[in-house]
Amino acid sequence: MVALHNRIRIDRGKAKVATAMTESRRLHLGAFMRPVGIHTAWWRYPGAYPDANFNLRHLVRFAQTLERGRFDAWFMADHLAVLNMPMAALKRSATVTSFDPLTLLPALAIVTEHLGLIATASTTFEPPYVIARRFASLDHISGGRAGWNLVTTSNPDAALNFGMTEQMEHGERYRRAREFFDVVTGLWDSWAEDAFIRDVENGVYFDPERLHVLDHKGEFLSVRGPLNIARPVQGWPIIVQAGASDAGRQLAAETAEMIFASGGKLADAQRYYADVRERAEKVGRDPDHIKILPGCLVVVGETAAEAQQKRALLDSLVHPDSGIASLSIALGHDASQSTSTARSQRSRRATPARAAASASSSARGATT
């Protein structure tokens, strides 16, 4: 994730909101960790650590490397269910096991000093009180480096894991997410920054006048409060969003300080950028306070040719079963059926020479 902006959003060293001189421009870099890489075959690449996504020692090394490289943040994706894909593809996926983000990131906070720590947490299933408490804890443990990637969950398998037989429809999920945001941020405001006076002589630990009880009752949520942890170091941890739908863009425009956007064509990215800024302005927010970071897959090489060779090797390690499953998810359609149909059509059109070559290839494969 990269972005170029005119303002610095936070000073991670001091964990305070800050702005830079308007004439300065800074490139912001975030590493999208899942919790290692997003390419399906990363764990098979020569020299890689196949167990890295579930090996704390490796993850610590990665976090410290990012910090030395002046990255702004470690951005950790998450799933609340094993991915719903055919077993032929699932058995080749390293995503079936990974740490819970809000368990891993506090550990990484201890071994880093400036790296932002952004965890994904869903508004669809988990209680807002628990989410508010965990992120407040992370913000205190890290000295003000926490960020919340606010998402809704559409995976029906995740719904089954939380005792629901049916998934919420799209619009309902986003209405709940908006209310969820209000509840969590309201809970973060439970205590004033100067609430804990800790008057040892008189035996008074906090000032009751500096405590606020939320007492929220809404369409989806009922939460009394207050939160039983002090106000986060940043006031509110940074809010991150990645919505691409109309409802997702609106939620981002209303709540987010950082948006993780998909890559793609420049013209599409520019339209997305303009749309979100316009929406933010309509709800009374300063569009410059929203930082949009487009995603990109980077392959490093001494030359372009070397990088292309590395990418070709990486792509060659993707098994067809994995590729078809990924294509099916992207298309929202079972690509294996289309692939089978295409193979059948090619077979019917095959010339005798091609058929013989195919048979010869099969024979050689059987005898090696």
N, C-alpha and C positions, 0 to 999 in steps of 0.2 A: 504494500500500500504506500503510495506516495502522494504528496500534495505540496503545492507552493502557495503560500499565503502571505498577506501583508502584516499579520499580527501573530504574536506568540500567545498561545492560549494559557499555558501554565509554565511556571518555572519549576521543573521537577525537583531541582536541588532543594528549593525552599518550600515547595508544595504550596505555592500561593498563585492565585490568578494574577496574570500580568499581561501588559501589552507592550509591544516594541514600538520604536519610532516608525511612523507610517512609511518612511522612505525605505525601511529595511525589508528584505524579503528572505524567507527561510524555507528550505525544503524539509518537510516533515516526513519521516520514514517510520512505518509501522510494519512489523513482521507478522504475517498471518500464519499462526501456528495451529496445527490441528491434531495434536500439539507439536508436530514437527514440520510436515510439509503437506501440500495439497495434491501433488502429483501422485497418481495411483501407484506408480512403481518406485517411489523414492526409496523404499526399504530394500529394494533389490539392486540398487546402483552399486557398482564396485567401490569398496571402501566405506560404504554407509554402515551404520549400526542398525541392524534390522529390528532390534528391540527398543530403539531410542524413544518411541512415544510412551513407553511404560518403564523407563529407566531414569530415575531421578538424577543420577550422576551425569548422564548425558545431557539432560534438560538443563541442569545447572550450568554446564559448560556452554550450551547454546545461548542461554540468557546472558551470561557474562561476555560472550563474544559479541552479541548484539549491542550490549552497553559500550564495549570498547569501540564498536563501529559507529557510535553516536546515534543509534536508533532511538526514536522517541518512545516506542511502546512495543510490548509483546501482546498481540491480540489473539486470544485463544477461542477457537470455535468449540462447540459442544453438541452432543446428541443425547437425547433422553431415551433412546432405544437403539438396539443393534439395527444397522441400516437394512431396510426392506428391499432385498434383492435376491435373485436366485442363488442357491448355495454354491453353484459352480463359480460365481463371481465373488460371493461373500468370503469364501475360504481363501481368497487371494488378497483380501483387504486388510491392511494394518489398522483400520479405524475401529475394528471390533473391540479393542481394548485401549483405554486411555484414562488418565487421572481425571477426577472431577476438578474443573477449573478453580473453584473456590477452596479446594484443598491444596492444589499444586501452587497457586500463585503466592499465598503467604510464605511458603517455603522458599520460593524464588526471591521474595522480598528481602529475606534475610541475607542473601548472597549477592544482592545488587544494591546500588545506591541511587541511581537516577532513572532507571528504565521504568516507563509506565507499564502498568499491569492491568490489562483489560480482559475481563472474564465475561463469557456469554451466560446469561440466565434468562429463562423463559418466563413470560407473564401468564402463560396459558394454564399451568398446572400448580406451580409452587405458591405457597402463601407469601404475600408481600412483606409481612413482618419478618419472616426468616430471611428473605432476600435483602431487606434493608439492614438487618443486623449483620449479615455476613459481609456485605460491602463496606459498611461502616468499620467493621473489624479489620478488613483488608486495608482500608485507608489509614487507620491508626498504625497497624503493623508496618506498613510500607513508608510511613512518614508523609502521606498525602500523594500517593501515586496510583490510586485505584481508578478503574473505569468500568462502567457497566454497559455491555453490549446488550441492549434491550431487544428481545426478539419475541415473536409469537411462534408457536409450534404447530405445524400442519400435519405432521407424521401420525397417521392413525395408530401405528404400533405404540407410539409414545402414550397416546390416550389410554390404551389398554394397560400400560404399566402404572397408570395413576387411577385405576378403578373406574374408567369411563368406557362405556361400550360404543359411544359415538363421538366423533371429533366435532369440535365447535366449527360452525361455518365461518367463512373468511371475515365477514363484516363484524360478527360477534366477537371474534378473537381480537380484532383491532380496537373495538370499543372497550373491551376488558383491559387491553394493554394501556390505553389512555388513562383509564381510571386507576390502574395499577401504578402507573408512573406518579400520579398525584398522591397516592397513598404512601409510596416509598419515600418520595421527597418530603412529604409531610412528616413522616416518622423521623427522617434525618433532621428535621427542624424541631424535634422534641425538646432539645436542650439548647439554651443560649451558649455562646462560646465561653462566657464568664460564669456559668451556672455553678461550677464546682469550686467553691471558695476554700474548702478544706481548712476551716478555722479550728486548729488543734486546741487552742486555749479554751474556747467556748464549746467545743464539741459539735460544731455544725459543719456537716460535710458539703451540703449544697444549699443554694438559695431557692426556696420554693417558688419565688416570683419569677424565676428564670426557667421554669418548667412549663411546657405546653402539652396538653392532652389533645390528641388529634380527634378522637371520637367521630370517625368517618362511617357513614352509612350511605351506600350507593347502589347502583344497578346490580353489580356483581359482588362487591366486597363490603364487609363490615369489620372495621378494625378500630379498636378503642385507643391503643397506645397508652403511655408514651413508650418510646424505644428505650431499652435498658442498656444503652451504651452511649457514651458522650458523643456530641456532634462530631461528624467526620472532620478531619483536618482541613479538607478543601471546602467544607460546608456541605456540598454535594459532590460525591465522586463524579467524574466526567461521564456524561451520557452519550453512548454510541448507538447508532442505528444503521441498518443495512437494507431498509425496505425499498423495493423496486416497483411494487404495485401502486395504484393510486392511493389506497389507504395507507400503505407503507410510507410513501413520500409525504403524505400529510402528517403522519405521526412524527416522522423525522423533522419536518419543518417546525412542528410545535414543540418538540422536546430535545432534539439532539444538539450536541456541540460538535460532534464528529460523525461523519457518514462514511461508511465503507461501501463504495460503489463498484459495480462490475466494470471491467475494462470494455473493450470493443472499439467501435469506430469513433473517431474524434468528434464527428458531427453529433452522434448520439449522446456522447458524454457531455458535450456543450449544451444540448437541449435539456438533459437531466439537471445539470448545474443551474441553468437559468430557471427551470421550473421550481426547484427546491428553494432557491433564493426568493422567487416571487411569492411562493406560498408563505415563507417565513415572514416576509415583509407584511403580508396581508393579516397575519395574526399578531402583528406588533413587535416582532423580533428584528434585531439588527442582522441582516444576512451575513455580514462579515464575521459574526460570531460563530458561524457554522463552517467547519473545515471539512471539505469533501476530499477523500482519499481514494482514487481509483486503484483497483487491484491489478497486479501484473505478475506474471511468472518470470523470474529473472534467472538466466543461466549465464554464469560467469566464465569467461575465457580470456586468454592473453590476446586473442584475435577473434574477429567475427567468425572466421572459419572454425576455430577451435570450439567456440561456443555452440555453433551449429552441429558440430560432431557430437558434442556432449548431449545436446538435446535429442539428436537422432538416436543415440544409445539409450537415453532414458526412455524415449517413446517405444523403442524396440522391446523393452522389458515389460510392456503392458500386454498381458495375455488377452486374446480375443474375447474371452468370456467377460473379463473386466471392462473392456472397451464397449462391448454391446450393452452391458448393464448401465454404464455411465451415460451412453447415448440414450438409453430408454428413459433415464431420469430427466435428462435435458429436454427430451421431446415430449415427455408425458405419454409415451406410447411404447408398447413392447416391441423394441427393435429386433428382437430375436425372431419374431414371426416374419418381419419384413426381410430379414437376412435369409431365413429359410426359403422364403418365396423366391427371392432373387437367385439363390443357389440353384433352386429347381429349374427356374427359367433358363439360367446359363447352361445347365446340364442338358436341357432339351435342345438348346441351340448349338451345342458343342459339335464340332466336326469330328470325323473318325480319327483324324490325326491328334486333335486335342484330347479326345477320349483315351486314345492310346497313351499319350503322354501322361495323362492323369493316372491311368492304370499302372504305368511304369513307375511313376513316382511313388504310388502306394506300395508297389511291390518292393521297391528299394527300402522304403521305410519299414516294411515288415521284416526285412532280413538283416537290418543293421543291429 
